[in-house]
Each structure stands twice: as structure tokens, then as C-alpha cells.
């Protein structure tokens, strides 16, 4: 006959408590990580896109400021350069000198003389990293719901498996 092991009502030992604590922390931590990722990644994506749009707008503003500075330099040089003033009057106002012959080349587009040109701004690339990819996946409602349910299941499992070492007992009539 095999020996019978009797259950004792002694509290669990230190190693058992440490193992239960580690198990609880691992499952609860995984649950909180899933929950935090599900809730925070869409906000991270919105913030990165807002930064990208701000950078694009800043590039456009810088380009326009450079164009304004170039135009101001052109306007400052116009009274001092009679040839430039004459060419601009011919091009923009249609005032042609009476005793001069102007030959227009039909092959090339007419350029405005003395026009201040500034190179277009370099395009700002959109943000792209692994967190942005994960946020794009979480935009789908079924994925978001599944992640929230998985986080809730992991937290429930952490409490059920590693919560209390002994079940809650109801007082028996003999204890009263």
C-alpha cells in the first residue's frame, strides 16, 4: 500500500511564494504590456505623423522665406541696373523699345529676366519604423479587439493561477 500524504494547512514556504510571485509578475507584466501597446501605439503614430507634417510645412516655409529674400535682393538691384529694368519692362509690361530689334526664340520657354529662383525644398520622407507598422496593424478593429481580449485573459490567468495560494474557505458550522 502506498503511503498517504496528508495535506496540512501550513502556509506555503518561501520558495513557493517566490515562484508564485515571479509567475504573477510575468503574466501580469505581459498583460500590461499588451494593454499599453494597444492603447499607446495609435497615439504614437498620430504624434509621429504630426511631427512629419510639421517638418514638411517647415520646409515649405523655409523655401518661401528664401524666395522672399531673393525677390527683395532683386528689387534692391533693379534701380541700379538699367539693363535689368529694361528687360523686365519688356517682359512683364510689354514695353518694347522703338529703335531696337528684339528676337524671341520660340524653341525655349521665355524666362523672366532677373527672376529670383530658389531651389524647391527637398521632400521630407514620411516616418517609418517598426512601431509605426505595429500601429498600422492596430488600426484594424478586429486586431485591436483581439489584443485587448488577450490582455484581459492574461491578467485573469495571472490572478487565478498565482493570486492566492489557498482557496477562500467558508466557515463551517463546526467553527461557530
C-alpha positions as a Markdown table, in Angstrom:
| # | Residue | x | y | z |
|---|---|---|---|---|
| 1 | Unk | 0.0 | 0.0 | 0.0 |
| 2 | Unk | 1.3 | 3.4 | -1.0 |
| 3 | Unk | 1.9 | 6.0 | 1.8 |
| 4 | Unk | -0.7 | 8.6 | 2.1 |
| 5 | Unk | 0.4 | 12.2 | 2.1 |
| 6 | Unk | -1.7 | 14.3 | 4.3 |
| 7 | Unk | -2.4 | 17.9 | 3.4 |
| 8 | Unk | -1.5 | 20.4 | 6.0 |
| 9 | Unk | -2.9 | 23.9 | 6.5 |
| 10 | Unk | 0.6 | 25.3 | 6.9 |
| 11 | Unk | 1.3 | 28.4 | 4.8 |
| 12 | Unk | 3.4 | 27.9 | 1.7 |
| 13 | Unk | 7.2 | 28.2 | 2.1 |
| 14 | Unk | 9.4 | 31.0 | 0.9 |
| 15 | Unk | 10.4 | 29.3 | -2.4 |
| 16 | Unk | 6.8 | 28.6 | -3.3 |
| 17 | Unk | 5.9 | 32.2 | -2.6 |
| 18 | Unk | 8.8 | 33.5 | -4.7 |
| 19 | Unk | 7.8 | 31.2 | -7.6 |
| 20 | Unk | 4.1 | 32.4 | -7.4 |
| 21 | Unk | 5.3 | 36.0 | -7.3 |
| 22 | Unk | 7.5 | 35.5 | -10.3 |
| 23 | Unk | 4.7 | 33.8 | -12.3 |
| 24 | Unk | 2.3 | 36.5 | -11.4 |
| 25 | Unk | 4.7 | 39.3 | -12.3 |
| 26 | Unk | 5.5 | 37.6 | -15.7 |
| 27 | Unk | 1.8 | 37.1 | -16.7 |
| 28 | Unk | 0.6 | 40.5 | -15.3 |
| 29 | Unk | 3.5 | 42.3 | -16.9 |
| 30 | Unk | 2.8 | 40.7 | -20.3 |
| 31 | Unk | -0.9 | 41.7 | -19.9 |
| 32 | Unk | 0.0 | 45.3 | -19.1 |
| 33 | Unk | 2.5 | 45.4 | -22.0 |
| 34 | Unk | -0.2 | 44.3 | -24.4 |
| 35 | Unk | -2.7 | 46.8 | -22.9 |
| 36 | Unk | -0.2 | 49.6 | -23.0 |
| 37 | Unk | 0.8 | 48.8 | -26.6 |
| 38 | Unk | -2.8 | 48.6 | -27.8 |
| 39 | Unk | -3.7 | 51.9 | -26.2 |
| 40 | Unk | -0.5 | 53.9 | -26.8 |
| 41 | Unk | 0.7 | 52.8 | -30.3 |
| 42 | Unk | -2.1 | 54.7 | -32.1 |
| 43 | Unk | -1.2 | 57.9 | -30.2 |
| 44 | Unk | 2.5 | 57.3 | -31.1 |
| 45 | Unk | 1.5 | 57.1 | -34.7 |
| 46 | Unk | -0.5 | 60.3 | -34.6 |
| 47 | Unk | 2.4 | 62.1 | -32.9 |
| 48 | Unk | 4.9 | 60.9 | -35.5 |
| 49 | Unk | 2.6 | 61.9 | -38.3 |
| 50 | Unk | 2.1 | 65.4 | -36.8 |
| 51 | Unk | 5.8 | 65.8 | -36.5 |
| 52 | Unk | 6.2 | 64.8 | -40.1 |
| 53 | Unk | 3.6 | 67.2 | -41.3 |
| 54 | Unk | 5.2 | 70.0 | -39.2 |
| 55 | Unk | 8.6 | 69.2 | -40.8 |
| 56 | Unk | 7.0 | 69.3 | -44.3 |
| 57 | Unk | 5.4 | 72.7 | -43.5 |
| 58 | Unk | 8.6 | 74.0 | -42.1 |
| 59 | Unk | 10.4 | 73.0 | -45.3 |
| 60 | Unk | 7.8 | 74.9 | -47.4 |
| 61 | Unk | 8.1 | 77.9 | -45.1 |
| 62 | Unk | 11.9 | 77.9 | -45.4 |
| 63 | Unk | 11.5 | 77.7 | -49.2 |
| 64 | Unk | 9.1 | 80.7 | -49.2 |
| 65 | Unk | 11.4 | 82.7 | -46.9 |
| 66 | Unk | 14.3 | 82.1 | -49.3 |
| 67 | Unk | 12.1 | 83.1 | -52.2 |
| 68 | Unk | 11.1 | 86.3 | -50.4 |
| 69 | Unk | 14.8 | 87.1 | -49.6 |
| 70 | Unk | 15.8 | 86.5 | -53.3 |
| 71 | Unk | 12.9 | 88.8 | -54.5 |
| 72 | Unk | 14.0 | 91.5 | -52.1 |
| 73 | Unk | 17.5 | 91.3 | -53.4 |
| 74 | Unk | 16.2 | 91.6 | -57.0 |
| 75 | Unk | 14.1 | 94.6 | -56.1 |
| 76 | Unk | 17.0 | 96.3 | -54.4 |
| 77 | Unk | 19.2 | 95.7 | -57.5 |
| 78 | Unk | 16.5 | 96.9 | -60.0 |
| 79 | Unk | 17.1 | 100.7 | -59.7 |
| 80 | Unk | 20.9 | 100.3 | -60.1 |
| 81 | Unk | 20.8 | 98.0 | -63.2 |
| 82 | Unk | 19.2 | 99.8 | -66.2 |
| 83 | Unk | 19.5 | 96.7 | -68.4 |
| 84 | Unk | 17.7 | 94.6 | -65.9 |
| 85 | Unk | 15.0 | 97.2 | -65.6 |
| 86 | Unk | 14.6 | 97.4 | -69.4 |
| 87 | Unk | 14.4 | 93.6 | -69.8 |
| 88 | Unk | 11.8 | 93.3 | -67.0 |
| 89 | Unk | 9.7 | 96.1 | -68.6 |
| 90 | Unk | 9.8 | 94.3 | -71.9 |
| 91 | Unk | 8.8 | 91.0 | -70.4 |
| 92 | Unk | 6.3 | 91.9 | -67.8 |
| 93 | Unk | 4.7 | 95.1 | -69.2 |
| 94 | Unk | 5.1 | 94.5 | -72.9 |
| 95 | Unk | 7.0 | 97.8 | -73.4 |
| 96 | Unk | 9.3 | 97.3 | -76.4 |
| 97 | Unk | 12.0 | 99.9 | -77.3 |
| 98 | Unk | 11.2 | 101.7 | -80.6 |
| 99 | Unk | 14.6 | 101.7 | -82.2 |
| 100 | Unk | 15.7 | 98.2 | -81.1 |
| 101 | Unk | 15.1 | 94.8 | -82.6 |
| 102 | Unk | 14.2 | 92.0 | -80.1 |
| 103 | Unk | 14.5 | 88.5 | -81.3 |
| 104 | Unk | 12.4 | 85.9 | -79.4 |
| 105 | Unk | 13.5 | 82.3 | -79.6 |
| 106 | Unk | 10.3 | 80.1 | -79.9 |
| 107 | Unk | 12.2 | 76.9 | -79.0 |
| 108 | Unk | 12.9 | 77.8 | -75.4 |
| 109 | Unk | 10.3 | 79.0 | -72.9 |
| 110 | Unk | 10.6 | 82.7 | -72.1 |
| 111 | Unk | 12.2 | 83.3 | -68.9 |
| 112 | Unk | 11.5 | 86.3 | -66.8 |
| 113 | Unk | 14.8 | 88.3 | -66.8 |
| 114 | Unk | 16.2 | 88.7 | -63.4 |
| 115 | Unk | 13.8 | 86.4 | -61.8 |
| 116 | Unk | 15.0 | 85.2 | -58.5 |
| 117 | Unk | 14.8 | 81.5 | -58.3 |
| 118 | Unk | 15.2 | 79.3 | -55.3 |
| 119 | Unk | 15.5 | 75.5 | -55.5 |
| 120 | Unk | 12.5 | 73.6 | -54.4 |
| 121 | Unk | 12.7 | 72.2 | -50.9 |
| 122 | Unk | 13.8 | 68.6 | -50.5 |
| 123 | Unk | 10.9 | 66.3 | -49.8 |
| 124 | Unk | 10.6 | 65.2 | -46.2 |
| 125 | Unk | 10.2 | 61.4 | -46.1 |
| 126 | Unk | 7.3 | 60.1 | -44.1 |
| 127 | Unk | 8.2 | 58.3 | -40.8 |
| 128 | Unk | 8.6 | 54.6 | -40.9 |
| 129 | Unk | 9.7 | 52.2 | -38.2 |
| 130 | Unk | 8.6 | 49.0 | -36.5 |
| 131 | Unk | 6.3 | 50.9 | -34.1 |
| 132 | Unk | 4.6 | 52.6 | -37.0 |
| 133 | Unk | 4.0 | 49.2 | -38.7 |
| 134 | Unk | 2.5 | 47.9 | -35.4 |
| 135 | Unk | 0.3 | 50.9 | -35.1 |
| 136 | Unk | -0.9 | 50.5 | -38.6 |
| 137 | Unk | -1.9 | 46.9 | -37.8 |
| 138 | Unk | -3.7 | 48.1 | -34.7 |
| 139 | Unk | -5.9 | 50.4 | -36.7 |
| 140 | Unk | -7.9 | 47.3 | -37.8 |
| 141 | Unk | -10.7 | 46.8 | -35.3 |
| 142 | Unk | -10.5 | 43.1 | -35.1 |
| 143 | Unk | -6.8 | 43.2 | -34.3 |
| 144 | Unk | -7.3 | 45.8 | -31.6 |
| 145 | Unk | -10.2 | 43.8 | -30.0 |
| 146 | Unk | -8.1 | 40.6 | -30.1 |
| 147 | Unk | -5.2 | 42.4 | -28.3 |
| 148 | Unk | -7.5 | 43.8 | -25.6 |
| 149 | Unk | -9.1 | 40.4 | -25.1 |
| 150 | Unk | -5.7 | 38.7 | -24.9 |
| 151 | Unk | -4.5 | 41.3 | -22.3 |
| 152 | Unk | -7.6 | 40.7 | -20.2 |
| 153 | Unk | -7.2 | 36.9 | -20.5 |
| 154 | Unk | -3.5 | 37.2 | -19.4 |
| 155 | Unk | -4.4 | 39.3 | -16.4 |
| 156 | Unk | -7.2 | 37.0 | -15.4 |
| 157 | Unk | -4.9 | 34.0 | -15.7 |
| 158 | Unk | -2.3 | 35.8 | -13.5 |
| 159 | Unk | -4.8 | 36.3 | -10.8 |
| 160 | Unk | -6.4 | 32.9 | -11.0 |
| 161 | Unk | -3.1 | 30.9 | -11.2 |
| 162 | Unk | -0.9 | 32.9 | -9.0 |
| 163 | Unk | -3.2 | 35.1 | -6.8 |
| 164 | Unk | -3.9 | 33.4 | -3.5 |
| 165 | Unk | -2.1 | 30.2 | -2.5 |
| 166 | Unk | -5.1 | 28.8 | -0.6 |
| 167 | Unk | -8.7 | 29.0 | -1.6 |
| 168 | Unk | -11.1 | 31.1 | 0.4 |
| 169 | Unk | -12.9 | 28.8 | 2.8 |
| 170 | Unk | -16.3 | 29.4 | 4.1 |
| 171 | Unk | -16.7 | 29.0 | 7.8 |
| 172 | Unk | -18.2 | 25.6 | 8.6 |
| 173 | Unk | -20.9 | 25.1 | 11.2 |
| 174 | Unk | -18.3 | 23.5 | 13.5 |
| 175 | Unk | -16.2 | 26.6 | 13.6 |
| 176 | Unk | -19.0 | 28.6 | 15.0 |
